[in-house]
C-alpha cells in the first residue's frame, strides 16, 4: 500500500507545484511589481529571437528600483554602466560592462604560515 501511495504522491506533487498561478509566484518576489512587468514583457516578446528579443525586453522592462537593492550605490553604478553601454551587444557589450561597472573590493588574504626548518 505504501509504495502505491508514494507513487501517486510523486506524480501529483510536481503537478500541484506547477498549477500555482503567476501572481502567486510574483507575490513572493523581492519586487512584485517588477516581477509582473517581467512576465508581461516575456509574453510580449515571446515570438522574437536574438538581438530583436533583447531590444524588445529592454524596451518593455522598467528600470530596477535600486532602493530595494542590498547595495543601492552599487546598483546605481551598474545602472549607469548599462546606460553607457546601451546599443552594444555580444563581446563588445561584455567588455564595456566590465570596464564601466563598479569594481568589487578585493579582500586581503591572510599570509600563509611559513614552515621553519
Helices and strands as residue ranges (DSSP letters): H 2-18, H 22-27, H 32-44, H 50-60, G 66-68, H 72-84, H 90-100
